[in-house]
């Protein structure tokens, strides 16, 4: 005698099919994730690296790097170089970064929450800017070779309003730091170096403190500015600065 409390056979069949469909869908998702993770893990291969460099070149930026890899929860890069705009591309890079390491969690963002940057670090940042007597510089030349976009006039807003707008971003930060910054400004006259100013020792750290972001910009005790001019004695200035900012990321 059949069990009166048992669901009809057709219902059991549809439930079984639904479970199989969910299992297959889950397997396909895992397969796609595996393929993406495998591709991201080899960003320095020629096929992938050439596409990244080409995409940057389309924006007027010439870059190169030695090593890069990523997964669904992390990213790292070694010896990233943004080359000088023409005609100085053979000289020291405009930007060189020894190491970039980031760990993150995208799962909440997939459910409509915030993308979580757990930890990030940029180490060994070297900036080199050339300026010439006609008023142009590495920065102005780089901007000039970027694709032009329609300019929309925007009224300047106070810093407090800018920081308040950051809380609307769908990103939350655990901790982030930038260290080992060296900046060089090289003034040229008729193609020859006239003056070189080198600043070393800038550091920036950002951390989450009970839902509020705390940013600290400092110069360590060894920070200094060295100025070398043609035909003049070298000048060295010690730098000491500390700037703190805090805003909510809720």
Secondary structure as a PSIPRED ss2 file (coil, helix, strand):
# PSIPRED VFORMAT (PSIPRED V4.0)

   1 X C   1.000  0.000  0.000
   2 X C   1.000  0.000  0.000
   3 X C   1.000  0.000  0.000
   4 X C   1.000  0.000  0.000
   5 X C   1.000  0.000  0.000
   6 X C   1.000  0.000  0.000
   7 X C   1.000  0.000  0.000
   8 X C   1.000  0.000  0.000
   9 X H   0.000  1.000  0.000
  10 X H   0.000  1.000  0.000
  11 X H   0.000  1.000  0.000
  12 X H   0.000  1.000  0.000
  13 X H   0.000  1.000  0.000
  14 X H   0.000  1.000  0.000
  15 X H   0.000  1.000  0.000
  16 X H   0.000  1.000  0.000
  17 X H   0.000  1.000  0.000
  18 X H   0.000  1.000  0.000
  19 X H   0.000  1.000  0.000
  20 X H   0.000  1.000  0.000
  21 X H   0.000  1.000  0.000
  22 X H   0.000  1.000  0.000
  23 X H   0.000  1.000  0.000
  24 X H   0.000  1.000  0.000
  25 X H   0.000  1.000  0.000
  26 X H   0.000  1.000  0.000
  27 X H   0.000  1.000  0.000
  28 X H   0.000  1.000  0.000
  29 X H   0.000  1.000  0.000
  30 X H   0.000  1.000  0.000
  31 X H   0.000  1.000  0.000
  32 X H   0.000  1.000  0.000
  33 X H   0.000  1.000  0.000
  34 X H   0.000  1.000  0.000
  35 X H   0.000  1.000  0.000
  36 X H   0.000  1.000  0.000
  37 X H   0.000  1.000  0.000
  38 X H   0.000  1.000  0.000
  39 X H   0.000  1.000  0.000
  40 X H   0.000  1.000  0.000
  41 X C   1.000  0.000  0.000
  42 X C   1.000  0.000  0.000
  43 X C   1.000  0.000  0.000
  44 X C   1.000  0.000  0.000
  45 X C   1.000  0.000  0.000
  46 X H   0.000  1.000  0.000
  47 X H   0.000  1.000  0.000
  48 X H   0.000  1.000  0.000
  49 X H   0.000  1.000  0.000
  50 X H   0.000  1.000  0.000
  51 X H   0.000  1.000  0.000
  52 X H   0.000  1.000  0.000
  53 X H   0.000  1.000  0.000
  54 X H   0.000  1.000  0.000
  55 X H   0.000  1.000  0.000
  56 X H   0.000  1.000  0.000
  57 X H   0.000  1.000  0.000
  58 X C   1.000  0.000  0.000
  59 X C   1.000  0.000  0.000
  60 X C   1.000  0.000  0.000
  61 X C   1.000  0.000  0.000
  62 X C   1.000  0.000  0.000
  63 X E   0.000  0.000  1.000
  64 X E   0.000  0.000  1.000
  65 X C   1.000  0.000  0.000
  66 X C   1.000  0.000  0.000
  67 X E   0.000  0.000  1.000
  68 X E   0.000  0.000  1.000
  69 X E   0.000  0.000  1.000
  70 X E   0.000  0.000  1.000
  71 X C   1.000  0.000  0.000
  72 X C   1.000  0.000  0.000
  73 X C   1.000  0.000  0.000
  74 X E   0.000  0.000  1.000
  75 X E   0.000  0.000  1.000
  76 X E   0.000  0.000  1.000
  77 X E   0.000  0.000  1.000
  78 X E   0.000  0.000  1.000
  79 X E   0.000  0.000  1.000
  80 X E   0.000  0.000  1.000
  81 X E   0.000  0.000  1.000
  82 X E   0.000  0.000  1.000
  83 X C   1.000  0.000  0.000
  84 X C   1.000  0.000  0.000
  85 X C   1.000  0.000  0.000
  86 X C   1.000  0.000  0.000
  87 X C   1.000  0.000  0.000
  88 X C   1.000  0.000  0.000
  89 X C   1.000  0.000  0.000
  90 X C   1.000  0.000  0.000
  91 X C   1.000  0.000  0.000
  92 X C   1.000  0.000  0.000
  93 X C   1.000  0.000  0.000
  94 X C   1.000  0.000  0.000
  95 X E   0.000  0.000  1.000
  96 X E   0.000  0.000  1.000
  97 X E   0.000  0.000  1.000
  98 X E   0.000  0.000  1.000
  99 X E   0.000  0.000  1.000
 100 X E   0.000  0.000  1.000
 101 X E   0.000  0.000  1.000
 102 X E   0.000  0.000  1.000
 103 X E   0.000  0.000  1.000
 104 X E   0.000  0.000  1.000
 105 X E   0.000  0.000  1.000
 106 X C   1.000  0.000  0.000
 107 X H   0.000  1.000  0.000
 108 X H   0.000  1.000  0.000
 109 X H   0.000  1.000  0.000
 110 X H   0.000  1.000  0.000
 111 X C   1.000  0.000  0.000
 112 X C   1.000  0.000  0.000
 113 X C   1.000  0.000  0.000
 114 X C   1.000  0.000  0.000
 115 X E   0.000  0.000  1.000
 116 X E   0.000  0.000  1.000
 117 X E   0.000  0.000  1.000
 118 X E   0.000  0.000  1.000
 119 X E   0.000  0.000  1.000
 120 X E   0.000  0.000  1.000
 121 X E   0.000  0.000  1.000
 122 X E   0.000  0.000  1.000
 123 X E   0.000  0.000  1.000
 124 X E   0.000  0.000  1.000
 125 X E   0.000  0.000  1.000
 126 X E   0.000  0.000  1.000
 127 X E   0.000  0.000  1.000
 128 X E   0.000  0.000  1.000
 129 X E   0.000  0.000  1.000
 130 X E   0.000  0.000  1.000
 131 X E   0.000  0.000  1.000
 132 X C   1.000  0.000  0.000
 133 X C   1.000  0.000  0.000
 134 X C   1.000  0.000  0.000
 135 X C   1.000  0.000  0.000
 136 X C   1.000  0.000  0.000
 137 X E   0.000  0.000  1.000
 138 X H   0.000  1.000  0.000
 139 X H   0.000  1.000  0.000
 140 X H   0.000  1.000  0.000
 141 X H   0.000  1.000  0.000
 142 X H   0.000  1.000  0.000
 143 X H   0.000  1.000  0.000
 144 X H   0.000  1.000  0.000
 145 X C   1.000  0.000  0.000
 146 X C   1.000  0.000  0.000
 147 X C   1.000  0.000  0.000
 148 X C   1.000  0.000  0.000
 149 X C   1.000  0.000  0.000
 150 X C   1.000  0.000  0.000
 151 X C   1.000  0.000  0.000
 152 X C   1.000  0.000  0.000
 153 X C   1.000  0.000  0.000
 154 X C   1.000  0.000  0.000
 155 X C   1.000  0.000  0.000
 156 X C   1.000  0.000  0.000
 157 X C   1.000  0.000  0.000
 158 X C   1.000  0.000  0.000
 159 X H   0.000  1.000  0.000
 160 X H   0.000  1.000  0.000
 161 X H   0.000  1.000  0.000
 162 X H   0.000  1.000  0.000
 163 X H   0.000  1.000  0.000
 164 X H   0.000  1.000  0.000
 165 X H   0.000  1.000  0.000
 166 X H   0.000  1.000  0.000
 167 X C   1.000  0.000  0.000
 168 X C   1.000  0.000  0.000
 169 X C   1.000  0.000  0.000
 170 X C   1.000  0.000  0.000
 171 X E   0.000  0.000  1.000
 172 X E   0.000  0.000  1.000
 173 X E   0.000  0.000  1.000
 174 X E   0.000  0.000  1.000
 175 X E   0.000  0.000  1.000
 176 X E   0.000  0.000  1.000
 177 X E   0.000  0.000  1.000
 178 X E   0.000  0.000  1.000
 179 X E   0.000  0.000  1.000
 180 X E   0.000  0.000  1.000
 181 X E   0.000  0.000  1.000
 182 X E   0.000  0.000  1.000
 183 X E   0.000  0.000  1.000
 184 X E   0.000  0.000  1.000
 185 X E   0.000  0.000  1.000
 186 X E   0.000  0.000  1.000
 187 X E   0.000  0.000  1.000
 188 X E   0.000  0.000  1.000
 189 X E   0.000  0.000  1.000
 190 X C   1.000  0.000  0.000
 191 X C   1.000  0.000  0.000
 192 X E   0.000  0.000  1.000
 193 X E   0.000  0.000  1.000
 194 X E   0.000  0.000  1.000
 195 X E   0.000  0.000  1.000
 196 X E   0.000  0.000  1.000
 197 X E   0.000  0.000  1.000
 198 X E   0.000  0.000  1.000
 199 X E   0.000  0.000  1.000
 200 X E   0.000  0.000  1.000
 201 X E   0.000  0.000  1.000
 202 X E   0.000  0.000  1.000
 203 X E   0.000  0.000  1.000
 204 X E   0.000  0.000  1.000
 205 X E   0.000  0.000  1.000
 206 X E   0.000  0.000  1.000
 207 X E   0.000  0.000  1.000
 208 X E   0.000  0.000  1.000
 209 X E   0.000  0.000  1.000
 210 X C   1.000  0.000  0.000
 211 X C   1.000  0.000  0.000
 212 X E   0.000  0.000  1.000
 213 X E   0.000  0.000  1.000
 214 X E   0.000  0.000  1.000
 215 X E   0.000  0.000  1.000
 216 X E   0.000  0.000  1.000
 217 X E   0.000  0.000  1.000
 218 X E   0.000  0.000  1.000
 219 X E   0.000  0.000  1.000
 220 X E   0.000  0.000  1.000
 221 X E   0.000  0.000  1.000
 222 X E   0.000  0.000  1.000
 223 X E   0.000  0.000  1.000
 224 X E   0.000  0.000  1.000
 225 X E   0.000  0.000  1.000
 226 X E   0.000  0.000  1.000
 227 X E   0.000  0.000  1.000
 228 X E   0.000  0.000  1.000
 229 X E   0.000  0.000  1.000
 230 X C   1.000  0.000  0.000
 231 X C   1.000  0.000  0.000
 232 X C   1.000  0.000  0.000
 233 X C   1.000  0.000  0.000
 234 X C   1.000  0.000  0.000
 235 X E   0.000  0.000  1.000
 236 X E   0.000  0.000  1.000
 237 X E   0.000  0.000  1.000
 238 X E   0.000  0.000  1.000
 239 X C   1.000  0.000  0.000
 240 X C   1.000  0.000  0.000
 241 X C   1.000  0.000  0.000
 242 X E   0.000  0.000  1.000
 243 X E   0.000  0.000  1.000
 244 X E   0.000  0.000  1.000
 245 X E   0.000  0.000  1.000
 246 X E   0.000  0.000  1.000
 247 X E   0.000  0.000  1.000
 248 X E   0.000  0.000  1.000
 249 X C   1.000  0.000  0.000
 250 X C   1.000  0.000  0.000
